[in-house]
Each structure stands twice: as C-alpha cells, then as structure tokens.
Amino acid sequence: MLWPMIAIALGFLGLVVLAVPAVRVFTEVRRLSRQVADASLRIGQAAGDLEAAATGLARSGEALGQAGPQA
C-alpha cells in the first residue's frame, strides 16, 4: 500500500514541476504578444506617415513637371 501512495505522490510532484515552467512560458508569450501588437501598430502608423509624405512629394513633383524646365 505504501508504494502506490509514493507513486501517486511522485506523479503529482511531477505535474507540479511541469506546471511551473508552463505558467512562466504562458506569461512570457502574453508579454511577447503585447509587444508584437504594439510594434505592428507603430508600423501601421509609420506606413500612414510615409504614404502621406509620398503623396505630398508626388504632388510637388507634378507641380515641378508642369512648370517645365527653367533655363
């Protein structure tokens, strides 16, 4: 009767030992996913800023092209 109780206790301890790193991995994955979400938002904002700057540059380039070369 003693050996089955020891086996059950060791099995429970094994699960506890595996659960601790699993919780740590879970928290790190949540932190990483937040960082990825923040980075993708910043990339989206930078893309919008770049598009706005490129639009302004294209308009000024068109204005220069319509004015013609000045000699």
PyMOL Python script that loads the backbone (N, CA, C, O; Angstrom):
from pymol import cmd

cmd.read_pdbstr("""\
ATOM      1  N   MET A   1       0.814  -1.199   0.000  1.00  0.00           N
ATOM      2  CA  MET A   1       0.000   0.000   0.000  1.00  0.00           C
ATOM      3  C   MET A   1       0.857   1.263   0.000  1.00  0.00           C
ATOM      4  O   MET A   1       0.439   2.320  -0.472  1.00  0.00           O
ATOM      5  N   LEU A   2       2.055   1.128   0.536  1.00  0.00           N
ATOM      6  CA  LEU A   2       2.934   2.289   0.604  1.00  0.00           C
ATOM      7  C   LEU A   2       3.434   2.693  -0.785  1.00  0.00           C
ATOM      8  O   LEU A   2       3.503   3.883  -1.095  1.00  0.00           O
ATOM      9  N   TRP A   3       3.785   1.710  -1.624  1.00  0.00           N
ATOM     10  CA  TRP A   3       4.350   2.021  -2.934  1.00  0.00           C
ATOM     11  C   TRP A   3       3.363   2.724  -3.863  1.00  0.00           C
ATOM     12  O   TRP A   3       3.754   3.660  -4.561  1.00  0.00           O
ATOM     13  N   PRO A   4       2.099   2.306  -3.894  1.00  0.00           N
ATOM     14  CA  PRO A   4       1.157   3.068  -4.734  1.00  0.00           C
ATOM     15  C   PRO A   4       0.985   4.512  -4.271  1.00  0.00           C
ATOM     16  O   PRO A   4       0.831   5.406  -5.102  1.00  0.00           O
ATOM     17  N   MET A   5       1.008   4.755  -2.964  1.00  0.00           N
ATOM     18  CA  MET A   5       0.887   6.120  -2.457  1.00  0.00           C
ATOM     19  C   MET A   5       2.107   6.948  -2.839  1.00  0.00           C
ATOM     20  O   MET A   5       1.983   8.121  -3.193  1.00  0.00           O
ATOM     21  N   ILE A   6       3.284   6.337  -2.767  1.00  0.00           N
ATOM     22  CA  ILE A   6       4.508   7.039  -3.177  1.00  0.00           C
ATOM     23  C   ILE A   6       4.458   7.345  -4.671  1.00  0.00           C
ATOM     24  O   ILE A   6       4.850   8.431  -5.100  1.00  0.00           O
ATOM     25  N   ALA A   7       3.975   6.384  -5.465  1.00  0.00           N
ATOM     26  CA  ALA A   7       3.883   6.599  -6.912  1.00  0.00           C
ATOM     27  C   ALA A   7       2.915   7.734  -7.230  1.00  0.00           C
ATOM     28  O   ALA A   7       3.189   8.558  -8.102  1.00  0.00           O
ATOM     29  N   ILE A   8       1.791   7.781  -6.529  1.00  0.00           N
ATOM     30  CA  ILE A   8       0.823   8.858  -6.755  1.00  0.00           C
ATOM     31  C   ILE A   8       1.417  10.200  -6.347  1.00  0.00           C
ATOM     32  O   ILE A   8       1.245  11.194  -7.052  1.00  0.00           O
ATOM     33  N   ALA A   9       2.112  10.236  -5.216  1.00  0.00           N
ATOM     34  CA  ALA A   9       2.733  11.482  -4.755  1.00  0.00           C
ATOM     35  C   ALA A   9       3.797  11.954  -5.739  1.00  0.00           C
ATOM     36  O   ALA A   9       3.877  13.144  -6.046  1.00  0.00           O
ATOM     37  N   LEU A  10       4.614  11.027  -6.233  1.00  0.00           N
ATOM     38  CA  LEU A  10       5.648  11.403  -7.207  1.00  0.00           C
ATOM     39  C   LEU A  10       5.024  11.879  -8.522  1.00  0.00           C
ATOM     40  O   LEU A  10       5.535  12.805  -9.152  1.00  0.00           O
ATOM     41  N   GLY A  11       3.933  11.255  -8.930  1.00  0.00           N
ATOM     42  CA  GLY A  11       3.238  11.708 -10.131  1.00  0.00           C
ATOM     43  C   GLY A  11       2.695  13.111  -9.961  1.00  0.00           C
ATOM     44  O   GLY A  11       2.789  13.932 -10.873  1.00  0.00           O
ATOM     45  N   PHE A  12       2.127  13.392  -8.797  1.00  0.00           N
ATOM     46  CA  PHE A  12       1.622  14.732  -8.520  1.00  0.00           C
ATOM     47  C   PHE A  12       2.757  15.750  -8.512  1.00  0.00           C
ATOM     48  O   PHE A  12       2.622  16.837  -9.075  1.00  0.00           O
ATOM     49  N   LEU A  13       3.865  15.408  -7.882  1.00  0.00           N
ATOM     50  CA  LEU A  13       5.015  16.318  -7.861  1.00  0.00           C
ATOM     51  C   LEU A  13       5.558  16.550  -9.273  1.00  0.00           C
ATOM     52  O   LEU A  13       5.986  17.656  -9.604  1.00  0.00           O
ATOM     53  N   GLY A  14       5.539  15.513 -10.092  1.00  0.00           N
ATOM     54  CA  GLY A  14       5.971  15.671 -11.478  1.00  0.00           C
ATOM     55  C   GLY A  14       5.093  16.653 -12.234  1.00  0.00           C
ATOM     56  O   GLY A  14       5.587  17.467 -13.014  1.00  0.00           O
ATOM     57  N   LEU A  15       3.784  16.573 -11.999  1.00  0.00           N
ATOM     58  CA  LEU A  15       2.875  17.530 -12.639  1.00  0.00           C
ATOM     59  C   LEU A  15       3.122  18.947 -12.153  1.00  0.00           C
ATOM     60  O   LEU A  15       3.062  19.893 -12.939  1.00  0.00           O
ATOM     61  N   VAL A  16       3.399  19.101 -10.868  1.00  0.00           N
ATOM     62  CA  VAL A  16       3.685  20.433 -10.326  1.00  0.00           C
ATOM     63  C   VAL A  16       4.960  20.986 -10.940  1.00  0.00           C
ATOM     64  O   VAL A  16       5.025  22.162 -11.298  1.00  0.00           O
ATOM     65  N   VAL A  17       5.975  20.135 -11.062  1.00  0.00           N
ATOM     66  CA  VAL A  17       7.250  20.570 -11.639  1.00  0.00           C
ATOM     67  C   VAL A  17       7.056  21.004 -13.088  1.00  0.00           C
ATOM     68  O   VAL A  17       7.689  21.960 -13.535  1.00  0.00           O
ATOM     69  N   LEU A  18       6.196  20.318 -13.823  1.00  0.00           N
ATOM     70  CA  LEU A  18       5.940  20.704 -15.209  1.00  0.00           C
ATOM     71  C   LEU A  18       5.024  21.923 -15.310  1.00  0.00           C
ATOM     72  O   LEU A  18       5.099  22.669 -16.286  1.00  0.00           O
ATOM     73  N   ALA A  19       4.177  22.130 -14.331  1.00  0.00           N
ATOM     74  CA  ALA A  19       3.239  23.249 -14.383  1.00  0.00           C
ATOM     75  C   ALA A  19       3.938  24.588 -14.167  1.00  0.00           C
ATOM     76  O   ALA A  19       3.522  25.597 -14.736  1.00  0.00           O
ATOM     77  N   VAL A  20       4.984  24.612 -13.359  1.00  0.00           N
ATOM     78  CA  VAL A  20       5.679  25.877 -13.082  1.00  0.00           C
ATOM     79  C   VAL A  20       6.285  26.465 -14.355  1.00  0.00           C
ATOM     80  O   VAL A  20       6.040  27.637 -14.641  1.00  0.00           O
ATOM     81  N   PRO A  21       7.067  25.707 -15.137  1.00  0.00           N
ATOM     82  CA  PRO A  21       7.574  26.293 -16.392  1.00  0.00           C
ATOM     83  C   PRO A  21       6.454  26.609 -17.390  1.00  0.00           C
ATOM     84  O   PRO A  21       6.569  27.551 -18.174  1.00  0.00           O
ATOM     85  N   ALA A  22       5.374  25.827 -17.360  1.00  0.00           N
ATOM     86  CA  ALA A  22       4.267  26.107 -18.278  1.00  0.00           C
ATOM     87  C   ALA A  22       3.647  27.466 -17.974  1.00  0.00           C
ATOM     88  O   ALA A  22       3.293  28.202 -18.896  1.00  0.00           O
ATOM     89  N   VAL A  23       3.512  27.805 -16.714  1.00  0.00           N
ATOM     90  CA  VAL A  23       2.964  29.112 -16.340  1.00  0.00           C
ATOM     91  C   VAL A  23       3.921  30.220 -16.749  1.00  0.00           C
ATOM     92  O   VAL A  23       3.490  31.270 -17.227  1.00  0.00           O
ATOM     93  N   ARG A  24       5.212  29.993 -16.566  1.00  0.00           N
ATOM     94  CA  ARG A  24       6.198  31.005 -16.965  1.00  0.00           C
ATOM     95  C   ARG A  24       6.181  31.218 -18.475  1.00  0.00           C
ATOM     96  O   ARG A  24       6.262  32.353 -18.946  1.00  0.00           O
ATOM     97  N   VAL A  25       6.075  30.133 -19.227  1.00  0.00           N
ATOM     98  CA  VAL A  25       6.005  30.251 -20.688  1.00  0.00           C
ATOM     99  C   VAL A  25       4.740  31.007 -21.088  1.00  0.00           C
ATOM    100  O   VAL A  25       4.778  31.849 -21.986  1.00  0.00           O
ATOM    101  N   PHE A  26       3.635  30.715 -20.435  1.00  0.00           N
ATOM    102  CA  PHE A  26       2.377  31.397 -20.731  1.00  0.00           C
ATOM    103  C   PHE A  26       2.503  32.898 -20.513  1.00  0.00           C
ATOM    104  O   PHE A  26       2.058  33.685 -21.349  1.00  0.00           O
ATOM    105  N   THR A  27       3.101  33.301 -19.404  1.00  0.00           N
ATOM    106  CA  THR A  27       3.238  34.739 -19.135  1.00  0.00           C
ATOM    107  C   THR A  27       4.183  35.402 -20.133  1.00  0.00           C
ATOM    108  O   THR A  27       3.935  36.530 -20.558  1.00  0.00           O
ATOM    109  N   GLU A  28       5.258  34.721 -20.511  1.00  0.00           N
ATOM    110  CA  GLU A  28       6.186  35.296 -21.493  1.00  0.00           C
ATOM    111  C   GLU A  28       5.529  35.419 -22.866  1.00  0.00           C
ATOM    112  O   GLU A  28       5.769  36.390 -23.584  1.00  0.00           O
ATOM    113  N   VAL A  29       4.710  34.451 -23.228  1.00  0.00           N
ATOM    114  CA  VAL A  29       4.016  34.511 -24.520  1.00  0.00           C
ATOM    115  C   VAL A  29       3.029  35.671 -24.534  1.00  0.00           C
ATOM    116  O   VAL A  29       2.896  36.361 -25.545  1.00  0.00           O
ATOM    117  N   ARG A  30       2.338  35.890 -23.422  1.00  0.00           N
ATOM    118  CA  ARG A  30       1.420  37.036 -23.350  1.00  0.00           C
ATOM    119  C   ARG A  30       2.177  38.346 -23.476  1.00  0.00           C
ATOM    120  O   ARG A  30       1.727  39.261 -24.166  1.00  0.00           O
ATOM    121  N   ARG A  31       3.324  38.443 -22.815  1.00  0.00           N
ATOM    122  CA  ARG A  31       4.127  39.666 -22.900  1.00  0.00           C
ATOM    123  C   ARG A  31       4.627  39.880 -24.327  1.00  0.00           C
ATOM    124  O   ARG A  31       4.588  40.996 -24.844  1.00  0.00           O
ATOM    125  N   LEU A  32       5.093  38.809 -24.956  1.00  0.00           N
ATOM    126  CA  LEU A  32       5.577  38.917 -26.334  1.00  0.00           C
ATOM    127  C   LEU A  32       4.449  39.312 -27.284  1.00  0.00           C
ATOM    128  O   LEU A  32       4.658  40.114 -28.194  1.00  0.00           O
ATOM    129  N   SER A  33       3.264  38.759 -27.082  1.00  0.00           N
ATOM    130  CA  SER A  33       2.151  39.109 -27.972  1.00  0.00           C
ATOM    131  C   SER A  33       1.762  40.576 -27.820  1.00  0.00           C
ATOM    132  O   SER A  33       1.388  41.218 -28.801  1.00  0.00           O
ATOM    133  N   ARG A  34       1.845  41.114 -26.603  1.00  0.00           N
ATOM    134  CA  ARG A  34       1.583  42.548 -26.419  1.00  0.00           C
ATOM    135  C   ARG A  34       2.623  43.381 -27.154  1.00  0.00           C
ATOM    136  O   ARG A  34       2.285  44.382 -27.785  1.00  0.00           O
ATOM    137  N   GLN A  35       3.886  42.973 -27.078  1.00  0.00           N
ATOM    138  CA  GLN A  35       4.943  43.720 -27.757  1.00  0.00           C
ATOM    139  C   GLN A  35       4.763  43.661 -29.269  1.00  0.00           C
ATOM    140  O   GLN A  35       4.980  44.656 -29.960  1.00  0.00           O
ATOM    141  N   VAL A  36       4.368  42.504 -29.783  1.00  0.00           N
ATOM    142  CA  VAL A  36       4.137  42.374 -31.224  1.00  0.00           C
ATOM    143  C   VAL A  36       2.962  43.254 -31.652  1.00  0.00           C
ATOM    144  O   VAL A  36       3.015  43.889 -32.705  1.00  0.00           O
ATOM    145  N   ALA A  37       1.913  43.295 -30.848  1.00  0.00           N
ATOM    146  CA  ALA A  37       0.761  44.147 -31.173  1.00  0.00           C
ATOM    147  C   ALA A  37       1.164  45.618 -31.179  1.00  0.00           C
ATOM    148  O   ALA A  37       0.769  46.364 -32.075  1.00  0.00           O
ATOM    149  N   ASP A  38       1.943  46.039 -30.194  1.00  0.00           N
ATOM    150  CA  ASP A  38       2.402  47.432 -30.154  1.00  0.00           C
ATOM    151  C   ASP A  38       3.282  47.754 -31.356  1.00  0.00           C
ATOM    152  O   ASP A  38       3.149  48.817 -31.964  1.00  0.00           O
ATOM    153  N   ALA A  39       4.181  46.834 -31.697  1.00  0.00           N
ATOM    154  CA  ALA A  39       5.068  47.069 -32.835  1.00  0.00           C
ATOM    155  C   ALA A  39       4.284  47.146 -34.137  1.00  0.00           C
ATOM    156  O   ALA A  39       4.589  47.978 -34.991  1.00  0.00           O
ATOM    157  N   SER A  40       3.283  46.296 -34.301  1.00  0.00           N
ATOM    158  CA  SER A  40       2.507  46.347 -35.542  1.00  0.00           C
ATOM    159  C   SER A  40       1.681  47.629 -35.625  1.00  0.00           C
ATOM    160  O   SER A  40       1.479  48.158 -36.718  1.00  0.00           O
ATOM    161  N   LEU A  41       1.203  48.134 -34.495  1.00  0.00           N
ATOM    162  CA  LEU A  41       0.514  49.428 -34.520  1.00  0.00           C
ATOM    163  C   LEU A  41       1.462  50.549 -34.922  1.00  0.00           C
ATOM    164  O   LEU A  41       1.104  51.423 -35.712  1.00  0.00           O
ATOM    165  N   ARG A  42       2.674  50.519 -34.375  1.00  0.00           N
ATOM    166  CA  ARG A  42       3.644  51.557 -34.738  1.00  0.00           C
ATOM    167  C   ARG A  42       4.033  51.455 -36.205  1.00  0.00           C
ATOM    168  O   ARG A  42       4.226  52.476 -36.865  1.00  0.00           O
ATOM    169  N   ILE A  43       4.148  50.241 -36.720  1.00  0.00           N
ATOM    170  CA  ILE A  43       4.476  50.062 -38.139  1.00  0.00           C
ATOM    171  C   ILE A  43       3.343  50.602 -39.009  1.00  0.00           C
ATOM    172  O   ILE A  43       3.594  51.241 -40.031  1.00  0.00           O
ATOM    173  N   GLY A  44       2.104  50.349 -38.607  1.00  0.00           N
ATOM    174  CA  GLY A  44       0.959  50.881 -39.351  1.00  0.00           C
ATOM    175  C   GLY A  44       0.938  52.395 -39.360  1.00  0.00           C
ATOM    176  O   GLY A  44       0.651  53.011 -40.387  1.00  0.00           O
ATOM    177  N   GLN A  45       1.243  53.000 -38.216  1.00  0.00           N
ATOM    178  CA  GLN A  45       1.289  54.461 -38.154  1.00  0.00           C
ATOM    179  C   GLN A  45       2.418  55.007 -39.018  1.00  0.00           C
ATOM    180  O   GLN A  45       2.247  56.017 -39.701  1.00  0.00           O
ATOM    181  N   ALA A  46       3.569  54.343 -38.990  1.00  0.00           N
ATOM    182  CA  ALA A  46       4.693  54.793 -39.813  1.00  0.00           C
ATOM    183  C   ALA A  46       4.368  54.650 -41.298  1.00  0.00           C
ATOM    184  O   ALA A  46       4.763  55.493 -42.103  1.00  0.00           O
ATOM    185  N   ALA A  47       3.653  53.592 -41.663  1.00  0.00           N
ATOM    186  CA  ALA A  47       3.265  53.419 -43.065  1.00  0.00           C
ATOM    187  C   ALA A  47       2.311  54.527 -43.499  1.00  0.00           C
ATOM    188  O   ALA A  47       2.405  55.033 -44.617  1.00  0.00           O
ATOM    189  N   GLY A  48       1.397  54.899 -42.616  1.00  0.00           N
ATOM    190  CA  GLY A  48       0.489  56.007 -42.936  1.00  0.00           C
ATOM    191  C   GLY A  48       1.236  57.314 -43.096  1.00  0.00           C
ATOM    192  O   GLY A  48       0.951  58.087 -44.011  1.00  0.00           O
ATOM    193  N   ASP A  49       2.196  57.570 -42.209  1.00  0.00           N
ATOM    194  CA  ASP A  49       3.006  58.788 -42.325  1.00  0.00           C
ATOM    195  C   ASP A  49       3.811  58.790 -43.619  1.00  0.00           C
ATOM    196  O   ASP A  49       3.925  59.821 -44.283  1.00  0.00           O
ATOM    197  N   LEU A  50       4.366  57.638 -43.975  1.00  0.00           N
ATOM    198  CA  LEU A  50       5.147  57.534 -45.205  1.00  0.00           C
ATOM    199  C   LEU A  50       4.266  57.755 -46.426  1.00  0.00           C
ATOM    200  O   LEU A  50       4.678  58.408 -47.385  1.00  0.00           O
ATOM    201  N   GLU A  51       3.056  57.212 -46.389  1.00  0.00           N
ATOM    202  CA  GLU A  51       2.136  57.407 -47.510  1.00  0.00           C
ATOM    203  C   GLU A  51       1.762  58.880 -47.657  1.00  0.00           C
ATOM    204  O   GLU A  51       1.695  59.398 -48.772  1.00  0.00           O
ATOM    205  N   ALA A  52       1.522  59.545 -46.545  1.00  0.00           N
ATOM    206  CA  ALA A  52       1.187  60.973 -46.601  1.00  0.00           C
ATOM    207  C   ALA A  52       2.360  61.780 -47.141  1.00  0.00           C
ATOM    208  O   ALA A  52       2.168  62.697 -47.939  1.00  0.00           O
ATOM    209  N   ALA A  53       3.569  61.447 -46.713  1.00  0.00           N
ATOM    210  CA  ALA A  53       4.746  62.165 -47.204  1.00  0.00           C
ATOM    211  C   ALA A  53       4.972  61.896 -48.688  1.00  0.00           C
ATOM    212  O   ALA A  53       5.349  62.801 -49.432  1.00  0.00           O
ATOM    213  N   ALA A  54       4.744  60.659 -49.119  1.00  0.00           N
ATOM    214  CA  ALA A  54       4.935  60.330 -50.529  1.00  0.00           C
ATOM    215  C   ALA A  54       3.894  61.034 -51.394  1.00  0.00           C
ATOM    216  O   ALA A  54       4.195  61.456 -52.511  1.00  0.00           O
ATOM    217  N   THR A  55       2.681  61.162 -50.885  1.00  0.00           N
ATOM    218  CA  THR A  55       1.639  61.872 -51.638  1.00  0.00           C
ATOM    219  C   THR A  55       2.021  63.335 -51.817  1.00  0.00           C
ATOM    220  O   THR A  55       1.890  63.887 -52.909  1.00  0.00           O
ATOM    221  N   GLY A  56       2.489  63.956 -50.749  1.00  0.00           N
ATOM    222  CA  GLY A  56       2.930  65.351 -50.851  1.00  0.00           C
ATOM    223  C   GLY A  56       4.104  65.508 -51.797  1.00  0.00           C
ATOM    224  O   GLY A  56       4.170  66.476 -52.555  1.00  0.00           O
ATOM    225  N   LEU A  57       5.021  64.571 -51.759  1.00  0.00           N
ATOM    226  CA  LEU A  57       6.179  64.623 -52.650  1.00  0.00           C
ATOM    227  C   LEU A  57       5.754  64.443 -54.101  1.00  0.00           C
ATOM    228  O   LEU A  57       6.286  65.111 -54.988  1.00  0.00           O
ATOM    229  N   ALA A  58       4.808  63.556 -54.352  1.00  0.00           N
ATOM    230  CA  ALA A  58       4.333  63.352 -55.723  1.00  0.00           C
ATOM    231  C   ALA A  58       3.631  64.603 -56.245  1.00  0.00           C
ATOM    232  O   ALA A  58       3.788  64.969 -57.410  1.00  0.00           O
ATOM    233  N   ARG A  59       2.863  65.251 -55.385  1.00  0.00           N
ATOM    234  CA  ARG A  59       2.197  66.489 -55.817  1.00  0.00           C
ATOM    235  C   ARG A  59       3.212  67.575 -56.158  1.00  0.00           C
ATOM    236  O   ARG A  59       3.060  68.277 -57.157  1.00  0.00           O
ATOM    237  N   SER A  60       4.238  67.713 -55.336  1.00  0.00           N
ATOM    238  CA  SER A  60       5.240  68.743 -55.630  1.00  0.00           C
ATOM    239  C   SER A  60       6.041  68.375 -56.876  1.00  0.00           C
ATOM    240  O   SER A  60       6.466  69.256 -57.623  1.00  0.00           O
ATOM    241  N   GLY A  61       6.248  67.089 -57.102  1.00  0.00           N
ATOM    242  CA  GLY A  61       6.933  66.666 -58.322  1.00  0.00           C
ATOM    243  C   GLY A  61       6.104  66.947 -59.556  1.00  0.00           C
ATOM    244  O   GLY A  61       6.639  67.345 -60.591  1.00  0.00           O
ATOM    245  N   GLU A  62       4.791  66.741 -59.454  1.00  0.00           N
ATOM    246  CA  GLU A  62       3.912  67.056 -60.578  1.00  0.00           C
ATOM    247  C   GLU A  62       3.907  68.555 -60.857  1.00  0.00           C
ATOM    248  O   GLU A  62       3.886  68.973 -62.015  1.00  0.00           O
ATOM    249  N   ALA A  63       3.927  69.349 -59.817  1.00  0.00           N
ATOM    250  CA  ALA A  63       3.933  70.806 -59.995  1.00  0.00           C
ATOM    251  C   ALA A  63       5.225  71.243 -60.673  1.00  0.00           C
ATOM    252  O   ALA A  63       5.205  72.137 -61.518  1.00  0.00           O
ATOM    253  N   LEU A  64       6.328  70.634 -60.319  1.00  0.00           N
ATOM    254  CA  LEU A  64       7.601  70.973 -60.966  1.00  0.00           C
ATOM    255  C   LEU A  64       7.606  70.532 -62.420  1.00  0.00           C
ATOM    256  O   LEU A  64       8.142  71.224 -63.287  1.00  0.00           O
ATOM    257  N   GLY A  65       7.002  69.369 -62.684  1.00  0.00           N
ATOM    258  CA  GLY A  65       6.956  68.868 -64.060  1.00  0.00           C
ATOM    259  C   GLY A  65       6.076  69.726 -64.946  1.00  0.00           C
ATOM    260  O   GLY A  65       6.376  69.889 -66.128  1.00  0.00           O
ATOM    261  N   GLN A  66       5.000  70.278 -64.410  1.00  0.00           N
ATOM    262  CA  GLN A  66       4.102  71.122 -65.199  1.00  0.00           C
ATOM    263  C   GLN A  66       4.709  72.491 -65.453  1.00  0.00           C
ATOM    264  O   GLN A  66       4.410  73.123 -66.466  1.00  0.00           O
ATOM    265  N   ALA A  67       5.549  72.951 -64.553  1.00  0.00           N
ATOM    266  CA  ALA A  67       6.163  74.273 -64.729  1.00  0.00           C
ATOM    267  C   ALA A  67       7.186  74.238 -65.855  1.00  0.00           C
ATOM    268  O   ALA A  67       7.471  75.264 -66.473  1.00  0.00           O
ATOM    269  N   GLY A  68       7.733  73.073 -66.119  1.00  0.00           N
ATOM    270  CA  GLY A  68       8.707  72.960 -67.194  1.00  0.00           C
ATOM    271  C   GLY A  68      10.096  73.338 -66.727  1.00  0.00           C
ATOM    272  O   GLY A  68      10.265  73.938 -65.665  1.00  0.00           O
ATOM    273  N   PRO A  69      11.082  72.986 -67.519  1.00  0.00           N
ATOM    274  CA  PRO A  69      12.458  73.326 -67.131  1.00  0.00           C
ATOM    275  C   PRO A  69      12.709  74.817 -67.288  1.00  0.00           C
ATOM    276  O   PRO A  69      12.237  75.448 -68.234  1.00  0.00           O
ATOM    277  N   GLN A  70      13.433  75.347 -66.377  1.00  0.00           N
ATOM    278  CA  GLN A  70      13.765  76.769 -66.436  1.00  0.00           C
ATOM    279  C   GLN A  70      15.227  76.908 -66.824  1.00  0.00           C
ATOM    280  O   GLN A  70      16.113  76.334 -66.190  1.00  0.00           O
ATOM    281  N   ALA A  71      15.460  77.673 -67.869  1.00  0.00           N
ATOM    282  CA  ALA A  71      16.825  77.827 -68.346  1.00  0.00           C
ATOM    283  C   ALA A  71      17.387  79.178 -68.034  1.00  0.00           C
ATOM    284  O   ALA A  71      18.535  79.463 -68.374  1.00  0.00           O
TER     285      ALA A  71
END
""", "prot")
cmd.dss("prot")
cmd.show_as("cartoon", "prot")
cmd.util.cbc("prot")
cmd.orient("prot")
